[in-house]
Amino acid sequence: MKFLNVSTTFLVSSLIAAGAHGADQPPLTGEGVDDTTITFGMPAWTSTEAPTAIAEQILEEAGYTVEKKLLAQPAIFQGMQIEQIDFFMDAWLPYTEQALWNEYKDDLQKVATSYENVPLGWVVPSYVEEETIGDLAGKAEKFDGQVVTIGAGAGIVDISEQVMADEDYDLEGYELAYTSEAAMMGVIRDKMPKKEPFIITGWRPHSMFSQYDLKFLEDTQGHFNYDSVFVLSYQGIEEKYPRAYDIMSQWSISVAELEAMMAAYEDDGTSFEASAAAWIDDNRERVDQMLNQ
């Protein structure tokens, strides 16, 4: 995941002004000529970019035009509520994004489960001796007093703020450093060759775990919990875009497949578009079933 610090109000206003429908595609089953553009909300998280690229190519094969709006996560939920964003591929529930879901759940729905039971939390290199978050107490100087995370507003950041405030952990001297996914990867690349300690927020699927020897710190106070990841849309998408809904309701992917795509992007510069095309070729029978071909 990677979170962009942007103005939610401005972005949602821009979505309303821009609209979400084109008029150049032929009609699809149950849908008119003016209703063939599908819009995805996409924060700049690699865990979102990879599956969105696959979904985009599948829907284009079905005859849709696909647009992607690069937005902060709260703006995506608001965009779905007002039906200017049609799908979001990377909602972590029931725990990490519980607050956003509770705010918008009356207007949204879970379309499909992408994958289940994935971890997130505070991550350190395996060469440090600390095994739990509680082990960090009194060692702020060792870790430069920082837990490097992504931008404020993401679920993993909200939970990390709760951890920092937990008196049982006694994390005096530490602070959250709000950065980005790219900045966190920079910390790993800088620190690990020198065997220096660091703390970042991490999650799977992510290429960091295939590239580096890392471990999650055990959260003995139970702030971080395993989530499943869902495709979300708004209530009524099945009437507005019945074929797109039918296709997306069959979506799923493995964590290993996503991490392979992320690693190819990080290590070899393979675009997510290229990896998505390869995934579709490798899963042709399943994609044909999704398309009812």
C-alpha positions as CSV (number, residue, x, y, z in Angstrom):
1,M,0.0,0.0,0.0
2,K,1.0,3.6,-0.6
3,F,-1.0,6.6,0.5
4,L,-1.1,10.0,-1.2
5,N,-1.7,13.1,0.8
6,V,-4.3,15.0,-1.2
7,S,-7.3,17.1,-0.5
8,T,-10.3,14.8,-0.3
9,T,-12.9,17.5,-0.8
10,F,-11.1,18.8,-3.9
11,L,-10.7,15.4,-5.4
12,V,-14.3,14.4,-4.9
13,S,-15.4,17.8,-6.4
14,S,-13.2,17.1,-9.4
15,L,-14.7,13.7,-9.8
16,I,-18.2,15.1,-9.9
17,A,-17.2,17.8,-12.4
18,A,-15.3,15.3,-14.6
19,G,-18.1,12.6,-14.7
20,A,-17.5,9.0,-15.3
21,H,-19.1,8.0,-18.6
22,G,-18.0,7.9,-22.2
23,A,-20.0,7.5,-25.5
24,D,-17.6,5.8,-27.9
25,Q,-18.1,2.1,-27.0
26,P,-20.8,-0.2,-28.4
27,P,-23.7,-1.2,-26.1
28,L,-23.1,-4.0,-23.7
29,T,-25.7,-6.5,-22.4
30,G,-28.2,-4.5,-20.4
31,E,-26.3,-1.2,-20.7
32,G,-26.7,1.7,-23.1
33,V,-24.2,3.3,-25.4
34,D,-23.6,6.1,-22.9
35,D,-22.8,3.8,-20.0
36,T,-19.7,1.8,-21.0
37,T,-17.0,3.6,-19.0
38,I,-15.9,1.9,-15.8
39,T,-13.9,4.0,-13.3
40,F,-11.6,2.5,-10.7
41,G,-10.4,4.4,-7.7
42,M,-6.7,3.7,-7.1
43,P,-4.4,5.0,-4.4
44,A,-0.8,4.6,-5.4
45,W,-0.3,1.3,-3.5
46,T,1.4,-1.5,-5.4
47,S,-1.1,-3.9,-3.8
48,T,-3.9,-1.9,-5.7
49,E,-2.1,-1.2,-8.9
50,A,-1.5,-4.9,-9.8
51,P,-5.0,-6.2,-9.5
52,T,-6.5,-3.1,-11.0
53,A,-4.3,-3.6,-14.1
54,I,-5.7,-7.1,-14.5
55,A,-9.3,-6.0,-14.0
56,E,-8.8,-3.1,-16.4
57,Q,-7.7,-5.5,-19.2
58,I,-10.5,-8.0,-18.5
59,L,-13.2,-5.3,-18.7
60,E,-11.6,-3.8,-21.8
61,E,-11.9,-7.2,-23.4
62,A,-15.5,-7.2,-22.5
63,G,-15.9,-3.9,-24.4
64,Y,-15.7,-1.3,-21.7
65,T,-13.6,1.8,-21.6
66,V,-11.7,1.9,-18.3
67,E,-10.6,5.0,-16.4
68,K,-8.4,5.1,-13.2
69,K,-8.6,7.9,-10.8
70,L,-5.5,8.3,-8.5
71,L,-7.0,9.3,-5.2
72,A,-6.5,9.2,-1.5
73,Q,-8.4,6.3,0.1
74,P,-11.1,8.5,1.8
75,A,-11.8,10.2,-1.5
76,I,-12.3,6.7,-3.1
77,F,-15.0,5.8,-0.6
78,Q,-16.7,9.1,-1.1
79,G,-16.4,8.7,-4.8
80,M,-18.1,5.3,-4.7
81,Q,-20.9,6.8,-2.5
82,I,-21.7,9.3,-5.2
83,E,-21.3,6.7,-8.0
84,Q,-18.4,8.5,-9.6
85,I,-16.0,5.6,-8.7
86,D,-17.3,2.2,-9.8
87,F,-14.8,-0.2,-8.2
88,F,-12.1,-0.2,-5.6
89,M,-9.9,-3.4,-5.7
90,D,-8.1,-3.2,-2.3
91,A,-10.3,-2.7,0.8
92,W,-8.9,-4.3,3.9
93,L,-11.7,-5.6,6.2
94,P,-13.0,-6.1,8.8
95,Y,-10.2,-4.5,10.8
96,T,-7.8,-2.1,9.0
97,E,-10.4,0.0,7.2
98,Q,-13.2,-0.5,9.7
99,A,-13.7,3.2,10.3
100,L,-14.2,4.0,6.6
101,W,-16.4,1.0,6.1
102,N,-18.6,1.9,9.0
103,E,-19.0,5.4,7.6
104,Y,-20.0,4.3,4.1
105,K,-21.3,0.8,4.4
106,D,-25.0,1.7,4.0
107,D,-24.1,2.9,0.5
108,L,-21.4,0.4,-0.5
109,Q,-21.2,-3.4,-1.0
110,K,-18.5,-6.1,-1.1
111,V,-18.5,-7.4,-4.7
112,A,-15.8,-10.1,-4.4
113,T,-13.1,-11.4,-2.1
114,S,-9.6,-10.9,-3.6
115,Y,-7.7,-12.9,-1.0
116,E,-8.0,-13.9,2.6
117,N,-6.1,-13.7,5.9
118,V,-3.2,-11.4,5.2
119,P,-1.0,-9.8,7.9
120,L,0.0,-6.2,8.5
121,G,1.8,-4.4,11.2
122,W,5.2,-3.1,12.2
123,V,8.1,-4.7,10.4
124,V,11.8,-4.9,11.2
125,P,14.8,-6.6,9.7
126,S,15.3,-10.2,10.8
127,Y,18.8,-9.4,12.2
128,V,17.4,-7.3,15.1
129,E,16.8,-9.2,18.3
130,E,13.4,-7.6,19.1
131,E,10.4,-9.9,18.5
132,T,7.5,-7.9,19.8
133,I,6.4,-4.3,19.8
134,G,6.8,-4.3,23.6
135,D,10.5,-5.2,23.1
136,L,10.9,-1.7,21.6
137,A,10.4,0.1,25.0
138,G,13.5,2.1,26.0
139,K,15.2,1.6,22.7
140,A,14.1,4.6,20.7
141,E,17.7,5.8,20.1
142,K,18.6,2.4,18.6
143,F,15.8,2.9,16.0
144,D,16.3,6.6,15.5
145,G,13.1,7.2,17.3
146,Q,11.0,6.5,14.2
147,V,8.4,4.2,12.9
148,V,8.3,5.0,9.2
149,T,4.8,4.7,7.7
150,I,2.7,5.8,4.8
151,G,0.5,8.9,4.6
152,A,-2.0,9.9,7.3
153,G,-5.5,8.5,6.7
154,A,-4.7,5.0,5.7
155,G,-6.0,2.2,8.0
156,I,-2.5,0.9,8.9
157,V,-1.5,4.4,9.9
158,D,-4.6,4.8,12.1
159,I,-3.8,1.6,13.9
160,S,-0.2,2.6,14.3
161,E,-1.3,5.8,16.0
162,Q,-3.3,3.6,18.4
163,V,-0.2,1.5,19.1
164,M,1.9,4.6,19.8
165,A,-0.7,5.8,22.3
166,D,-0.9,2.4,24.1
167,E,0.6,3.0,27.6
168,D,1.2,-0.8,27.9
169,Y,3.8,-0.5,25.1
170,D,5.6,2.5,26.7
171,L,6.9,3.9,23.4
172,E,8.3,7.1,24.7
173,G,10.8,8.7,22.4
174,Y,9.3,7.2,19.2
175,E,7.2,9.0,16.6
176,L,5.5,8.1,13.4
177,A,7.2,9.4,10.3
178,Y,4.5,9.9,7.7
179,T,6.0,9.2,4.3
180,S,5.1,6.9,1.4
181,E,5.6,3.3,0.2
182,A,8.5,4.4,-1.9
183,A,10.1,6.2,1.1
184,M,9.7,3.1,3.2
185,M,11.4,1.0,0.5
186,G,14.2,3.5,0.5
187,V,14.7,3.0,4.2
188,I,15.0,-0.8,3.6
189,R,17.5,-0.3,0.8
190,D,19.6,2.1,2.8
191,K,19.6,0.3,6.2
192,M,19.8,-3.4,5.4
193,P,23.2,-3.5,3.6
194,K,24.7,-1.9,6.7
195,K,22.8,-4.1,9.1
196,E,21.2,-1.1,10.8
197,P,17.9,-1.4,12.7
198,F,14.7,0.3,11.5
199,I,11.0,0.0,11.9
200,I,8.5,0.4,9.1
201,T,4.8,-0.4,8.6
202,G,4.3,-3.4,6.3
203,W,1.7,-5.7,4.9
204,R,1.3,-8.7,2.6
205,P,1.1,-8.9,-0.4
206,H,4.2,-6.8,-0.9
207,S,7.5,-7.3,-2.8
208,M,9.5,-6.4,0.3
209,F,9.0,-9.9,1.7
210,S,10.4,-11.6,-1.4
211,Q,13.3,-9.2,-1.7
212,Y,14.5,-8.9,1.9
213,D,14.7,-10.9,5.1
214,L,12.1,-9.1,7.3
215,K,9.8,-10.0,10.1
216,F,6.6,-8.7,11.7
217,L,6.9,-7.6,15.3
218,E,4.3,-9.5,17.4
219,D,1.5,-7.1,18.6
220,T,0.7,-8.6,22.0
221,Q,-2.0,-6.0,22.6
222,G,-4.0,-7.0,19.6
223,H,-4.2,-3.8,17.6
224,F,-3.2,-5.4,14.3
225,N,-5.4,-8.3,13.0
226,Y,-5.4,-10.4,9.9
227,D,-7.7,-9.0,7.3
228,S,-9.3,-10.2,4.0
229,V,-9.2,-7.9,1.0
230,F,-12.3,-7.1,-1.0
231,V,-13.4,-5.5,-4.2
232,L,-15.9,-2.7,-3.3
233,S,-18.6,-0.8,-5.2
234,Y,-21.8,1.1,-4.5
235,Q,-25.2,-0.3,-3.9
236,G,-27.0,-0.7,-7.3
237,I,-23.9,-1.3,-9.4
238,E,-25.5,-4.7,-10.5
239,E,-28.4,-2.8,-12.1
240,K,-26.3,0.1,-13.5
241,Y,-23.5,-2.1,-15.0
242,P,-24.8,-5.7,-14.8
243,R,-22.1,-7.3,-17.0
244,A,-19.3,-5.5,-15.3
245,Y,-20.7,-6.5,-11.9
246,D,-21.0,-10.1,-13.0
247,I,-17.4,-10.1,-14.2
248,M,-16.0,-8.5,-11.1
249,S,-18.0,-10.6,-8.7
250,Q,-16.0,-13.6,-9.9
251,W,-12.7,-12.0,-9.1
252,S,-10.0,-13.5,-6.9
253,I,-6.2,-13.8,-6.9
254,S,-3.6,-15.3,-4.7
255,V,-1.1,-13.4,-2.5
256,A,1.8,-15.2,-4.2
257,E,0.6,-14.1,-7.7
258,L,0.4,-10.5,-6.6
259,E,3.8,-10.6,-4.8
260,A,5.3,-12.0,-8.0
261,M,3.9,-9.1,-10.0
262,M,5.2,-6.6,-7.4
263,A,8.7,-8.2,-7.4
264,A,8.9,-8.1,-11.2
265,Y,8.0,-4.4,-11.0
266,E,10.5,-3.6,-8.3
267,D,13.4,-5.9,-9.5
268,D,13.1,-5.8,-13.3
269,G,10.9,-2.8,-14.0
270,T,8.2,-5.0,-15.5
271,S,5.1,-2.8,-15.8
272,F,1.9,-3.9,-14.1
273,E,0.2,-3.7,-17.5
274,A,2.7,-6.3,-18.9
275,S,2.3,-8.5,-15.8
276,A,-1.5,-8.2,-16.0
277,A,-1.4,-9.4,-19.7
278,A,0.8,-12.4,-18.7
279,W,-1.6,-13.2,-15.8
280,I,-4.6,-13.2,-18.2
281,D,-2.7,-15.5,-20.6
282,D,-1.8,-17.9,-17.8
283,N,-5.4,-17.9,-16.6
284,R,-7.2,-17.8,-19.9
285,E,-9.8,-20.4,-19.1
286,R,-10.8,-18.7,-15.9
287,V,-10.9,-15.3,-17.6
288,D,-13.1,-16.7,-20.4
289,Q,-15.4,-18.0,-17.6
290,M,-15.6,-14.6,-16.0
291,L,-16.5,-13.2,-19.5
292,N,-19.0,-16.0,-20.1
293,Q,-17.2,-17.0,-23.3
